[in-house]
Amino acid sequence: MEEVVVQISNNRAFSLLENLEALNVIKVLRRIPYSPPAQPDRAARLSEIQSITGNIHIDLSNFKFNRDEANNYD
């Protein structure tokens, strides 16, 4: 016997596992409800990015973006 951990992204798919369990194909040992990870607020993310990139200075004053050249993959 092997144990496998799966993550189900669709609640309706869990009924498939229940049907397989009813047929004695699998045994559901534990069901853990999904809770999405907490998202840090925008200000905290911006502050962290600024602390990492604070000493990086790039002068783009004379930069001209050429879309045709950017799409030329040769």
C-alpha positions as CSV (number, residue, x, y, z in Angstrom):
1,M,0.0,0.0,0.0
2,E,1.2,3.5,-0.8
3,E,0.2,6.8,0.7
4,V,-0.2,9.8,-1.6
5,V,-0.9,13.4,-0.7
6,V,-3.0,15.3,-3.3
7,Q,-4.3,18.8,-3.5
8,I,-7.7,19.2,-5.1
9,S,-8.4,22.4,-6.9
10,N,-12.0,21.8,-7.5
11,N,-14.5,20.9,-4.7
12,R,-16.6,18.8,-7.1
13,A,-13.5,16.6,-7.7
14,F,-13.7,15.6,-4.0
15,S,-16.9,13.7,-4.8
16,L,-14.8,11.5,-7.1
17,L,-12.6,10.6,-4.2
18,E,-15.6,9.9,-2.1
19,N,-16.9,7.5,-4.8
20,L,-13.5,5.8,-5.0
21,E,-13.6,5.4,-1.2
22,A,-17.1,3.9,-1.4
23,L,-15.7,1.3,-3.8
24,N,-12.9,0.5,-1.4
25,V,-10.3,1.7,-3.9
26,I,-8.9,4.4,-1.7
27,K,-9.2,5.6,1.9
28,V,-9.4,9.3,2.7
29,L,-7.4,9.7,5.9
30,R,-7.9,13.4,6.5
31,R,-9.5,16.3,4.8
32,I,-7.8,19.7,5.3
33,P,-9.8,22.7,4.1
34,Y,-7.9,25.1,1.9
35,S,-7.2,28.5,3.2
36,P,-5.3,30.9,0.8
37,P,-2.1,32.4,2.2
38,A,-2.5,35.9,3.6
39,Q,-1.6,38.6,1.1
40,P,0.6,41.4,2.4
41,D,-0.9,44.8,1.8
42,R,0.3,46.9,-1.1
43,A,2.1,49.4,1.1
44,A,4.2,46.7,2.8
45,R,5.1,45.1,-0.5
46,L,6.1,48.5,-2.0
47,S,8.2,49.2,1.1
48,E,10.0,45.9,0.8
49,I,10.7,46.4,-2.9
50,Q,12.0,49.9,-2.3
51,S,14.3,48.7,0.5
52,I,15.8,46.1,-1.9
53,T,16.1,48.4,-4.9
54,G,16.9,51.6,-3.1
55,N,20.6,51.7,-4.1
56,I,20.1,50.8,-7.7
57,H,20.3,53.7,-10.0
58,I,19.8,53.4,-13.8
59,D,19.7,56.3,-16.1
60,L,17.0,55.8,-18.8
61,S,16.7,59.4,-19.9
62,N,17.9,58.7,-23.5
63,F,16.4,55.2,-23.8
64,K,14.1,54.7,-26.8
65,F,12.1,51.5,-27.0
66,N,12.0,50.0,-30.5
67,R,9.1,47.6,-30.7
68,D,10.2,46.2,-34.1
69,E,13.7,45.5,-32.8
70,A,12.2,43.9,-29.6
71,N,10.1,41.6,-31.7
72,N,13.1,40.6,-34.0
73,Y,14.2,37.2,-32.6
74,D,16.7,36.4,-35.3
